Every structure is written in C-alpha cells, then in structure tokens.
Amino acid sequence: DTGANHETLRTLVRSIMSPPFMGDHKTVWLKHSSAFASEGDAKANAPLAVALRELSALIQAGLPDYLTLILDGPNCDGRKALYKACSAQGEVRVFARPDLSRPRGHDEMTAILQQAAQLKGLQLPPPVCEYLLDVLGGDSAAIDSELEKIICYIGGTDKEVTLADVQQVCVGRGEEQSWAVAEALGQRDLQKSLAVADSLVSQSKNPDQTARSLIMSAAGFFRQSLRILVFMHENRLATPTALKLYLEALPAEKKSKNRREITGMHPYRVMKLAEQAERYSPHEMIQAIRILRDALWQTVSSSTAAAVALENALLQIIGWQQCRR
C-alpha cells in the first residue's frame, strides 16, 4: 500500500514528467494506493485532494508517448475527475467483488470460479460449483487456495471432483469460526481461546452476532466431544487411535451418510477430535455446556455484551480448571 500521502503523488508527478534514462520507454506504477478515496470535490483544499486534482489534470492533458502509467487501488469514484481522466485518455478496469445477492453477481462468481478451475485442469460439476460458491461467499481471492486444497485432497487434476470430497476440505466462514474455537478449546489453552474469540469478534461487522455464534460453536464442541467419549465407551475403544481403526474397518452399510454422525465422519478427523475430548472429563464437558447455555441466555436477557459473556464463559470453563490444577 503506497498510502494516502500527497508527497507520494508529488513524486509520482515528477516521475511522469521525467524522460526515461535508459531506453526509449518507461513504466510508472502507483501500486495499491489508498489515496483515491480522498479526492473530494473540485473545491477541496486538503493537500491530498489538491495533489489528486493535479494528477487528474496531467492525465487529461495527455501523457508522453514514452510513458505507460498504471494506477491501482480501491475507492476511485467514477463521478470524479481522476476516473474520468483515466477513462478518456486510457483504459479503466474495475475489479468489483461479485454481489451474490443479485442473479448477475451469482453468474459472475460462477464464471470466475469455472475459469480458474479450467486453468488448473479441473472440471467442477454443478453441485460442487454451487457448494464452493456458498463457501467463498463472493471472495474471489480465496478461489485459488480452495482449488489447490481440492487438488491435493483428490490426488491430482485428472481425478473426478465429487461433492463429498470438496465438503471434506472446503468450509465456509461460519465453519472456519467453529473450527478455530474448537481447536483452541481442544488444546485447553485459555490464552489462545481468548485471543481467537477476540480476533473473530473484533473483525466482525456484527460483533454481538459473532460472539453469540461463537458461544453456540463452543457448546457444539463440548456436545460433540461428549458424544465421542460415549461412543468410545460403548464400543470399548480405549484410545483415539483405536477409534480411528474401528471406523476405518466399519462395513460400508454401517457407515452413516450424515457427516455429523460419528460413523459418517472421516476416521482421521474423529481421531483428532477424540484426542481433544480426552483433555476434559465428562463432568467438565457437561458443566461447560451449562456455562455456555447461561452465557447465551445472558446475552438476550440482560445488557451484558455478547463478547463479555463469551469471555467470562471461557474463563469459567478453562481458567477455573487450569487454576484448580
């Protein structure tokens, strides 16, 4: 980010006006600038606004033949002088995030996803494409990493991409939050749990809703952990590794098609969950679920901020247990 600094724009103008020292052509690039939002109206007298108007006038007058000028950055207003000058004297390319609330935005994101997949040699069936659109949520920057995860998981671009495969490795924002909280709770690490919660809540556009969602995710972690311990006890499985081997040897007809059921989950994932579950006793899990239930009720029955209720719950669940030890 070159920043919103009028001195940077002055330097840019001087560079534009200077002829190339080597060769007969040069390229000047204002890279990832956040200055464009400060253009203001024609009467704005802030140093940055004045510098942007001078740059606009220079471009509008026509640039030297020896120069290629590239400007990139967000928030360039199409109604103002800089955009109009660039459009008149050169080429403007707008890379806007598709709005999935509109049919056109959905089609745009689908085209972007399919094109990226084709470049990697992947064929995405319609159900897979729809699932990935839900996961990505309009974030085209995440497409490449999601496709790479799929390729690694299925073992190459020549393999068939199934919905079940993609669901194993690609998760949406809500599931990422659940995973982050579960990972911290599973490690029984108070500092990490508080840091994860604070990071997710502070970055959210709706902190209260996110904090309540994290409370429910934490309760879900303990319910799942308790179910795994009960499953291990019922099947006389003493260790997480034994649980993994048991699930791998399970006949296909006994495996659930529901990915939320233990017998429908990937054996390795269940083993890792069991390792986390063993850090708590059944009594501690039940107590944790009650604490989180009370925290959620507190967010709707009092003026306590949801983030505070979440933090207090984590302190009660992990902090109290760590102090007791």
Summary of the structure (lengths in Angstrom):
residues: 325
radius of gyration: 27.2
end to end distance: 47.8
largest distance: 81.8
contacts: 911
relative contact order: 0.07
helix: 65%
strand: 3%
